[in-house]
Structures are given as structure tokens and as C-alpha cells.
Amino acid sequence: MDLERDVKEGTKNSMVSHKCQVIEVISLTEKTYLFELLSPVDTVLDYCAGQHLQLDLDVNKDGQIHSLLYSIANSFDHKQPRRLQLIIENSSEFAGQIVQRLIEACEDQIKVDVALAMGKAYLQTGLSLPHILVAAGSGISKVKCIAEEILKQNPYADVQVYWSNKNIDDFYLLDQFNVLQEQYKLFEFTPILESIHEAWSGRAGYIYQVIEQDFDRLNDVQMYLCGSPQMVYGTIDKLEPVGLKEANCYSDVFEYAPRN
């Protein structure tokens, strides 16, 4: 899902707006940042793992508010019911301005307007079934949130995360997922580099090719995918011959870029 585009659809009635404080900015890579937000005191956020929010921001400091969509990167925590995480990559001039505005909001203690929750591709499947969570690039925000929630609800859930990137330096959550892999017996994490590289000793190639190597059949698998429409639909189509059912797949792509 392209989470740096302006919102085209109208705000849903079920959404709730909050003026949130940006309390911390963490640099994950040279171009990628994790932003920690807090909703107002005495509020409790209401969202499901895998949903996204709308951030209203004066990106260019010209009085024009841009409504932007970002995956919520953390699962809900009853001990910290006001907490939100956003992972934003400075991948363009516009994205760089968004990052700068949020850094300034943190430094100057300026609250930002956030509305949530949006998206139908949230965690909604029985955790007794095997789950495959697939992310390309920044789609890992959504997958991180879903993985955390599954493991919170069922520490013995069968969960496999596949994360594909173009560059080695883009695996900014590598350590976090490796820790989860050590903590949970049936959790597996597979980073995939799109092309073979002499400095990379891990898996390489298309996501569907790596999954095909790991599974003989995918009949009962529940799959959540986050990436471009080409990646999502291409992965589903390539894996259908080994039993993957599109009815068992969940992605924001189904909403904003349905098949013709």
C-alpha cells in the first residue's frame, strides 16, 4: 500500500480523531524513521492489528492540509493504550518534508491530527491455522503489527514472516524479528533480497519463489500481504498452483486496487 498518497476516499463515520503528541523519533536507517505518538490523556485507542490511520499534516507549511495514510506499526497494548508507532521512509522530496514536519512536531511539542482506524485487511483469522505474513519494503509496518498481535494472543501460533527488500541496508527491523524468532518456538522470519549480492548470505529472489521452496502445499494457510498491487496479486497467482486460495488472503490492495 502506498502510504504517502493523499486520501481520496471520504472519512468513515467509525473513525475517531485524536490530537497526538510525537514523543520520540528513532532513526532506523539513514532514510527510515520510527515515530512514537501518544494520544491525549484518558483516551484509549481503538484499532485492530493490520489497520492504518490518517495523518493530517501541513506538509509544505502553506496552510494546505494533506491527509496521509500510514500503517500502524505496533499492536495494541492494554498497558500503553495511547501508544502508536509509525515507520516512515524518506524516499522522496515529499516524504522528506513529512519526516521533517514530524521531527519539528516532536522538538516543538506540537500535536498532530490523527484519525483511526481504517482498512479491512486486519487480523481476523483463527490462530490455530498456519499464517504466512508477506511484506515488500515498507509494507513491513503492517506485518510487524500483525505478527506482534498473533504472538500476543497465541505464543504457540505457527507464523512465518517473509520480508523482501531491494537493498541490504533496508532490513531495519532485522534484529527485532530475530529476537521474536528466538523467543517463540513456531515463529520463523525470512528476509529476502531481491537480487543475489556477494555481501548477502541469506535468501534471494522473488517472494513467491522462496515460499515455494519452503512449502509443498498451502491449502490451509492464511496469508496477509502488504506491498504493491503487482507484488500482492503476482504472489497470490504464482502460489495458487500449490494450493493457496485467494479467499484465504488479506491485503489493503483488495480495497484500493481491486482486480478489473
C-alpha beads as a LAMMPS data file, in Angstrom:
LAMMPS data file: protein, C-alpha beads

260 atoms
259 bonds

1 atom types
1 bond types

-500.0 500.0 xlo xhi
-500.0 500.0 ylo yhi
-500.0 500.0 zlo zhi

Masses

1 110.0

Atoms # bond

1 1 1 0.000 0.000 0.000
2 1 1 1.345 3.419 -0.970
3 1 1 1.013 5.195 2.351
4 1 1 2.362 8.565 1.215
5 1 1 -0.544 9.417 -1.050
6 1 1 -3.317 11.784 -0.051
7 1 1 -6.574 10.158 0.999
8 1 1 -9.027 10.043 -1.895
9 1 1 -11.976 8.441 -0.118
10 1 1 -14.084 10.243 2.456
11 1 1 -13.550 9.804 6.178
12 1 1 -15.520 6.883 7.574
13 1 1 -18.013 7.590 10.362
14 1 1 -16.426 4.978 12.610
15 1 1 -13.120 6.833 12.667
16 1 1 -12.112 8.770 15.770
17 1 1 -9.772 11.766 15.640
18 1 1 -7.058 12.487 18.197
19 1 1 -4.510 15.252 18.646
20 1 1 -1.389 13.212 19.280
21 1 1 1.973 14.166 20.689
22 1 1 5.081 12.987 18.825
23 1 1 7.150 11.886 21.808
24 1 1 10.133 10.218 20.144
25 1 1 11.873 9.937 16.790
26 1 1 14.157 6.953 16.235
27 1 1 16.425 6.701 13.205
28 1 1 16.268 3.120 11.896
29 1 1 18.455 3.796 8.857
30 1 1 19.797 6.870 7.130
31 1 1 16.402 7.332 5.457
32 1 1 13.910 5.477 7.664
33 1 1 12.425 6.720 10.930
34 1 1 10.198 5.300 13.633
35 1 1 7.864 7.840 15.224
36 1 1 6.302 7.226 18.643
37 1 1 2.987 9.014 19.183
38 1 1 0.715 9.335 22.213
39 1 1 -2.987 10.143 22.101
40 1 1 -4.403 12.524 24.744
41 1 1 -4.559 11.557 28.412
42 1 1 -7.558 9.370 29.351
43 1 1 -8.071 8.169 25.772
44 1 1 -7.917 4.536 24.709
45 1 1 -7.133 3.878 21.065
46 1 1 -9.424 1.563 19.129
47 1 1 -7.923 -0.343 16.227
48 1 1 -7.176 -3.864 15.039
49 1 1 -3.755 -5.207 14.109
50 1 1 -3.230 -4.571 10.413
51 1 1 -5.270 -1.390 10.132
52 1 1 -3.967 2.038 9.188
53 1 1 -4.552 5.611 10.233
54 1 1 -4.975 9.002 8.624
55 1 1 -2.437 11.696 9.454
56 1 1 -3.494 15.272 8.659
57 1 1 -0.413 17.423 8.184
58 1 1 0.555 20.804 6.734
59 1 1 3.416 19.230 4.834
60 1 1 4.600 22.292 2.910
61 1 1 3.828 24.897 5.600
62 1 1 1.465 26.628 3.185
63 1 1 -1.778 26.120 5.105
64 1 1 -2.857 23.215 2.908
65 1 1 -3.552 20.079 4.929
66 1 1 -2.597 16.762 3.378
67 1 1 -4.426 13.674 4.587
68 1 1 -1.945 10.792 4.541
69 1 1 -2.310 7.080 5.207
70 1 1 0.163 5.090 7.283
71 1 1 0.073 1.551 8.594
72 1 1 0.006 1.332 12.374
73 1 1 3.271 -0.414 13.204
74 1 1 2.512 -1.625 16.745
75 1 1 -0.175 -3.933 18.080
76 1 1 -2.492 -2.568 20.742
77 1 1 -1.083 -2.797 24.265
78 1 1 -3.516 -2.564 27.192
79 1 1 -0.653 -1.354 29.362
80 1 1 0.009 1.516 26.934
81 1 1 -3.424 2.162 25.353
82 1 1 -2.430 5.595 23.977
83 1 1 0.658 4.474 22.055
84 1 1 1.069 4.489 18.271
85 1 1 4.082 3.716 16.104
86 1 1 4.631 4.883 12.532
87 1 1 7.545 3.872 10.305
88 1 1 8.207 6.381 7.531
89 1 1 10.858 6.204 4.833
90 1 1 12.353 9.393 3.425
91 1 1 12.141 8.085 -0.123
92 1 1 11.152 11.270 -1.968
93 1 1 11.119 15.051 -1.566
94 1 1 7.524 14.915 -0.345
95 1 1 8.269 12.104 2.110
96 1 1 11.259 14.046 3.349
97 1 1 9.023 17.006 4.123
98 1 1 6.648 14.741 6.065
99 1 1 9.556 13.410 8.113
100 1 1 10.800 16.939 8.793
101 1 1 7.366 18.160 9.924
102 1 1 7.068 15.250 12.382
103 1 1 10.577 15.831 13.725
104 1 1 9.686 19.501 14.252
105 1 1 6.436 18.490 15.967
106 1 1 8.456 16.362 18.376
107 1 1 11.035 19.081 19.076
108 1 1 8.467 21.877 19.453
109 1 1 5.841 19.743 21.223
110 1 1 3.246 20.484 18.564
111 1 1 0.386 17.997 18.411
112 1 1 -0.596 16.354 15.127
113 1 1 -4.063 15.261 13.986
114 1 1 -4.575 11.528 13.647
115 1 1 -7.772 9.632 12.775
116 1 1 -8.201 5.865 13.071
117 1 1 -8.878 3.195 12.248
118 1 1 -9.089 2.309 8.556
119 1 1 -8.718 -0.830 6.472
120 1 1 -10.473 -4.185 6.189
121 1 1 -7.321 -6.330 5.963
122 1 1 -6.837 -6.551 9.722
123 1 1 -6.109 -9.711 11.705
124 1 1 -9.343 -11.713 11.567
125 1 1 -8.349 -15.351 11.178
126 1 1 -8.281 -18.278 13.589
127 1 1 -4.846 -18.561 15.154
128 1 1 -4.923 -22.351 15.176
129 1 1 -4.262 -22.178 11.427
130 1 1 -0.792 -21.554 9.953
131 1 1 -0.164 -17.936 8.956
132 1 1 2.204 -16.503 6.366
133 1 1 2.817 -12.751 6.542
134 1 1 4.347 -11.268 3.406
135 1 1 5.849 -7.794 3.120
136 1 1 7.749 -5.907 0.463
137 1 1 9.740 -2.866 1.570
138 1 1 7.860 -0.543 3.909
139 1 1 4.948 -2.989 3.994
140 1 1 6.752 -4.495 6.969
141 1 1 4.987 -1.954 9.252
142 1 1 1.657 -3.735 8.837
143 1 1 3.231 -7.184 9.065
144 1 1 5.118 -6.238 12.239
145 1 1 1.851 -5.192 13.867
146 1 1 0.012 -8.376 12.860
147 1 1 2.894 -10.627 13.933
148 1 1 3.057 -8.983 17.362
149 1 1 -0.678 -9.416 17.877
150 1 1 -0.718 -13.075 16.810
151 1 1 2.107 -13.944 19.178
152 1 1 0.487 -11.957 21.974
153 1 1 -2.763 -13.902 21.583
154 1 1 -1.142 -17.289 20.957
155 1 1 2.588 -17.685 21.717
156 1 1 2.479 -21.122 20.043
157 1 1 0.956 -19.932 16.770
158 1 1 2.530 -21.158 13.540
159 1 1 3.663 -17.890 11.928
160 1 1 6.122 -17.266 9.118
161 1 1 7.176 -13.777 8.049
162 1 1 8.734 -13.140 4.631
163 1 1 10.200 -9.668 4.066
164 1 1 11.647 -8.675 0.694
165 1 1 13.867 -5.657 0.013
166 1 1 15.947 -4.330 -2.850
167 1 1 18.927 -3.323 -0.697
168 1 1 20.678 -4.969 2.258
169 1 1 20.505 -1.765 4.300
170 1 1 16.697 -1.744 4.054
171 1 1 16.280 -4.548 6.617
172 1 1 15.958 -2.084 9.505
173 1 1 13.868 -4.430 11.675
174 1 1 16.149 -7.421 11.270
175 1 1 17.190 -7.546 14.930
176 1 1 13.618 -7.230 16.199
177 1 1 12.370 -10.133 14.108
178 1 1 15.380 -12.275 15.023
179 1 1 14.554 -11.714 18.706
180 1 1 10.966 -12.868 18.096
181 1 1 12.309 -15.931 16.318
182 1 1 14.389 -16.804 19.372
183 1 1 11.503 -16.216 21.783
184 1 1 8.705 -18.110 20.003
185 1 1 9.086 -21.744 19.022
186 1 1 6.889 -21.742 15.896
187 1 1 7.708 -18.256 14.648
188 1 1 10.034 -18.055 11.638
189 1 1 11.423 -14.993 9.909
190 1 1 12.886 -14.997 6.410
191 1 1 14.458 -11.849 4.940
192 1 1 14.735 -11.953 1.151
193 1 1 16.980 -9.804 -1.021
194 1 1 15.504 -9.288 -4.489
195 1 1 18.820 -9.985 -6.238
196 1 1 21.848 -12.069 -5.314
197 1 1 24.607 -9.966 -3.725
198 1 1 28.104 -11.012 -2.661
199 1 1 27.604 -9.404 0.766
200 1 1 24.299 -11.234 1.353
201 1 1 24.302 -14.812 2.641
202 1 1 20.524 -15.097 3.051
203 1 1 17.719 -15.985 0.655
204 1 1 17.329 -14.129 -2.635
205 1 1 14.786 -13.934 -5.430
206 1 1 11.065 -13.330 -5.751
207 1 1 8.974 -13.814 -2.602
208 1 1 6.790 -16.499 -4.174
209 1 1 9.871 -18.494 -5.236
210 1 1 11.202 -18.591 -1.673
211 1 1 7.787 -19.585 -0.279
212 1 1 7.522 -22.348 -2.901
213 1 1 10.839 -23.727 -1.680
214 1 1 9.538 -23.848 1.911
215 1 1 6.038 -25.289 1.358
216 1 1 4.725 -28.247 -0.615
217 1 1 1.081 -27.252 -0.095
218 1 1 -0.616 -24.041 1.040
219 1 1 -4.223 -25.237 1.222
220 1 1 -4.957 -24.221 4.822
221 1 1 -2.592 -21.261 5.067
222 1 1 -3.935 -17.808 5.942
223 1 1 -1.870 -15.147 4.193
224 1 1 -1.584 -11.408 4.835
225 1 1 0.248 -9.432 2.149
226 1 1 1.466 -5.830 2.150
227 1 1 3.148 -4.320 -0.867
228 1 1 2.370 -3.084 -4.348
229 1 1 -0.626 -4.465 -6.272
230 1 1 1.806 -6.171 -8.653
231 1 1 3.548 -7.949 -5.770
232 1 1 0.347 -8.933 -3.982
233 1 1 -1.573 -10.268 -6.967
234 1 1 1.546 -11.762 -8.530
235 1 1 2.395 -13.676 -5.342
236 1 1 -1.156 -14.998 -4.978
237 1 1 -1.349 -16.094 -8.640
238 1 1 2.047 -17.796 -8.560
239 1 1 1.165 -19.722 -5.396
240 1 1 -2.328 -20.834 -6.424
241 1 1 -0.953 -23.983 -8.143
242 1 1 0.366 -25.160 -4.763
243 1 1 -2.964 -24.645 -3.032
244 1 1 -3.097 -21.004 -1.919
245 1 1 -6.678 -19.709 -2.052
246 1 1 -7.287 -16.012 -2.660
247 1 1 -10.220 -16.302 -0.228
248 1 1 -7.605 -17.009 2.472
249 1 1 -5.601 -13.892 1.586
250 1 1 -5.912 -10.411 3.090
251 1 1 -4.429 -7.201 1.739
252 1 1 -5.205 -3.478 1.590
253 1 1 -4.633 -3.830 -2.150
254 1 1 -8.024 -5.536 -2.431
255 1 1 -9.649 -2.250 -1.365
256 1 1 -7.663 0.424 -3.194
257 1 1 -6.623 -1.544 -6.303
258 1 1 -9.161 -4.327 -6.912
259 1 1 -8.712 -6.607 -9.879
260 1 1 -10.582 -5.498 -13.005

Bonds

1 1 1 2
2 1 2 3
3 1 3 4
4 1 4 5
5 1 5 6
6 1 6 7
7 1 7 8
8 1 8 9
9 1 9 10
10 1 10 11
11 1 11 12
12 1 12 13
13 1 13 14
14 1 14 15
15 1 15 16
16 1 16 17
17 1 17 18
18 1 18 19
19 1 19 20
20 1 20 21
21 1 21 22
22 1 22 23
23 1 23 24
24 1 24 25
25 1 25 26
26 1 26 27
27 1 27 28
28 1 28 29
29 1 29 30
30 1 30 31
31 1 31 32
32 1 32 33
33 1 33 34
34 1 34 35
35 1 35 36
36 1 36 37
37 1 37 38
38 1 38 39
39 1 39 40
40 1 40 41
41 1 41 42
42 1 42 43
43 1 43 44
44 1 44 45
45 1 45 46
46 1 46 47
47 1 47 48
48 1 48 49
49 1 49 50
50 1 50 51
51 1 51 52
52 1 52 53
53 1 53 54
54 1 54 55
55 1 55 56
56 1 56 57
57 1 57 58
58 1 58 59
59 1 59 60
60 1 60 61
61 1 61 62
62 1 62 63
63 1 63 64
64 1 64 65
65 1 65 66
66 1 66 67
67 1 67 68
68 1 68 69
69 1 69 70
70 1 70 71
71 1 71 72
72 1 72 73
73 1 73 74
74 1 74 75
75 1 75 76
76 1 76 77
77 1 77 78
78 1 78 79
79 1 79 80
80 1 80 81
81 1 81 82
82 1 82 83
83 1 83 84
84 1 84 85
85 1 85 86
86 1 86 87
87 1 87 88
88 1 88 89
89 1 89 90
90 1 90 91
91 1 91 92
92 1 92 93
93 1 93 94
94 1 94 95
95 1 95 96
96 1 96 97
97 1 97 98
98 1 98 99
99 1 99 100
100 1 100 101
101 1 101 102
102 1 102 103
103 1 103 104
104 1 104 105
105 1 105 106
106 1 106 107
107 1 107 108
108 1 108 109
109 1 109 110
110 1 110 111
111 1 111 112
112 1 112 113
113 1 113 114
114 1 114 115
115 1 115 116
116 1 116 117
117 1 117 118
118 1 118 119
119 1 119 120
120 1 120 121
121 1 121 122
122 1 122 123
123 1 123 124
124 1 124 125
125 1 125 126
126 1 126 127
127 1 127 128
128 1 128 129
129 1 129 130
130 1 130 131
131 1 131 132
132 1 132 133
133 1 133 134
134 1 134 135
135 1 135 136
136 1 136 137
137 1 137 138
138 1 138 139
139 1 139 140
140 1 140 141
141 1 141 142
142 1 142 143
143 1 143 144
144 1 144 145
145 1 145 146
146 1 146 147
147 1 147 148
148 1 148 149
149 1 149 150
150 1 150 151
151 1 151 152
152 1 152 153
153 1 153 154
154 1 154 155
155 1 155 156
156 1 156 157
157 1 157 158
158 1 158 159
159 1 159 160
160 1 160 161
161 1 161 162
162 1 162 163
163 1 163 164
164 1 164 165
165 1 165 166
166 1 166 167
167 1 167 168
168 1 168 169
169 1 169 170
170 1 170 171
171 1 171 172
172 1 172 173
173 1 173 174
174 1 174 175
175 1 175 176
176 1 176 177
177 1 177 178
178 1 178 179
179 1 179 180
180 1 180 181
181 1 181 182
182 1 182 183
183 1 183 184
184 1 184 185
185 1 185 186
186 1 186 187
187 1 187 188
188 1 188 189
189 1 189 190
190 1 190 191
191 1 191 192
192 1 192 193
193 1 193 194
194 1 194 195
195 1 195 196
196 1 196 197
197 1 197 198
198 1 198 199
199 1 199 200
200 1 200 201
201 1 201 202
202 1 202 203
203 1 203 204
204 1 204 205
205 1 205 206
206 1 206 207
207 1 207 208
208 1 208 209
209 1 209 210
210 1 210 211
211 1 211 212
212 1 212 213
213 1 213 214
214 1 214 215
215 1 215 216
216 1 216 217
217 1 217 218
218 1 218 219
219 1 219 220
220 1 220 221
221 1 221 222
222 1 222 223
223 1 223 224
224 1 224 225
225 1 225 226
226 1 226 227
227 1 227 228
228 1 228 229
229 1 229 230
230 1 230 231
231 1 231 232
232 1 232 233
233 1 233 234
234 1 234 235
235 1 235 236
236 1 236 237
237 1 237 238
238 1 238 239
239 1 239 240
240 1 240 241
241 1 241 242
242 1 242 243
243 1 243 244
244 1 244 245
245 1 245 246
246 1 246 247
247 1 247 248
248 1 248 249
249 1 249 250
250 1 250 251
251 1 251 252
252 1 252 253
253 1 253 254
254 1 254 255
255 1 255 256
256 1 256 257
257 1 257 258
258 1 258 259
259 1 259 260
